[in-house]
């Protein structure tokens, strides 16, 4: 059984290929917390969204560390949880990083209704920014799993119900 950990990139794009200035890859990323700042440390209560605003786009990924011969058939979806009135959940997967923004990100699909249709995720050995293969035979990463929460002025105040984002794969 593979050993994995969730990771996240934040901050301005940097490098070639592009990645976040800040990479949290130490196993401390335990949630998504769509919020009004682009980081993993600010508590959600200190960075909540106001109706009519959007969260910053999130660039998360999974690192496959050990315990497998091959990883394949990786899929990403919204599997459980309902969005409140005026709230839309958007998602995509890509090896391309862009500086996170609170403006609606083009190219993300509406996955508000769970379960959403799973999308295929590519893999890379040097980081999510290098993901170009459908299989992984050594330690490596998924492409970026990009998500964003959009709200309208009709959004109901308060905390949304939890949304479960699911990453599945086959392993040998």
N, C-alpha and C positions, 0 to 999 in steps of 0.2 A: 504494500500500500504506500502510495506516494506521500511525502512530507511536503506541505505547501505553506505559503503565507501570503496574506493580502498586503499590497503595497500601494503607494500613491505618489504621484508627482504633482508639484505645485510650483507656482511662480512663473516668471517670464520664461519663454522658450530659450533654450541655449544649446549649443553644440551642433554636431552634424554626424548622424541624423539628429533631429530636434528631440529634446526631452526637457523636463522641468528643471529649473534651477535647484529646486529642493526635492530630494527623493527620500521618502520614508519607506525603508525596506528592511526594518529591523523586527517585524512581526507585531508592531504596536497598532497597526490599522485594524480596527475591529468593527467599524461601521462606515456608512457613507455620509450621514449628516449633511444634507444639502442646506447650505447656509449663505449668509450675505458676505462672507469673507472666503478667501482662497487659502485655506490651510487645514491641517489636521489637529491642531491643538486648541483652538478657540472653542469653548463650550457652546453648544447650540443655543442655550439660553441667552448668550451674549451676542449672538449673530443671527437672530431669527429673521425671517422674511416678512415683509409688509405686503398686504394684498396689492396686487398690481406690479410686484417686482419678481425677479427671478433669482434662483440660486446661482452661484458661480458654477460653471461646468466643472465636473469632477473627472480626473484622469487616474483611475485605479487599474491595477493589474495584479495577476497572481504569479508568484514565483514557485516553480516546481524544483524542489531541492534534491531529494534522494528517494530511494525506495521503488523505483520503476525501471522497466526496460524501454517502454515506449508509451508516450501520451499521444492520443489522437481523438478525433471527433469532438473537439471542444465546442461547447455551445453556451450562449449567454442569454438570459431572459429575466423578465419580471414574473415571478412564480406565485406570489401571494401578497394580498393587501390591496385595498381600494383607495383611490385618490378621492379627496373631498371635492365638492362643487368648486369650480374655478381653479382647480389644480391639475396640471398635466405633467406626467413623467415622460421624459424623452431619453433615448439611449442609442448608442451605436458602438461599434468596435473598429479600431483603426491603429495602424502603426505610426500614425502621424500625430504629434503633439502640437497643440497651439496654446498660447498663453490663455489660461482660464478667464472667462468673462461672465458678466451677469446679463448681457444681452442674449437673446435667444440664439443658440448656435444652429446654423444651417446644417442640414444633412442628418440630424438626429431624428429617429423614428418615434412616433407616439407609442409608448408601451404602457399607457395608463391602466389599461384593462388587463388584469391577471387571469389566467396565465397568458403571457404574450407569446408570439411565435419566436422560438429560439433562433438566434443568429449564429453562424459559424464564426469561430475566433481563430486567428492565425497565431503561430508560435515562433519564438526566436531564442537563440542561445545567449545573446549579448545584452538583452534588455527588450522591453516592449516596443521600443522604437526600431528594432531590427526584425520584428515578426513578419515572416514571409512564407512559412511552411505550415502544412496541415498536421505535421507530426513532429515529435520531439523525442530524441533518443538519448539525451543527456540533460543535465540541469539546464533550466531555461525559464522563459517567461511567456505569458500570454501577451497579445497586443493590448493596447489601452482599452479599457472598458469605460466608455465615456457616458456620463449621465448628467441630467440637469432637470431641476424642478422649475416649472413655469407657473405663475399665478396670474389671475385676472383680478380686477377690482371687486369681483363677486366672490372671491375666495373667502371662506369662513375662517375666522380667527381661531387661534389655538394650535395645538399640536396635531399633526396628521397621524393617522394610524401607521404603524410600521409597514414598510414595503420590503418584501424579501426578493432580493436579486439573486438569481441562481446561476452558478457556473457548473456545468457537468462535463465529464470527459470519460473516455475509455482508457484504461491503462493495462499494461502487461508488465 
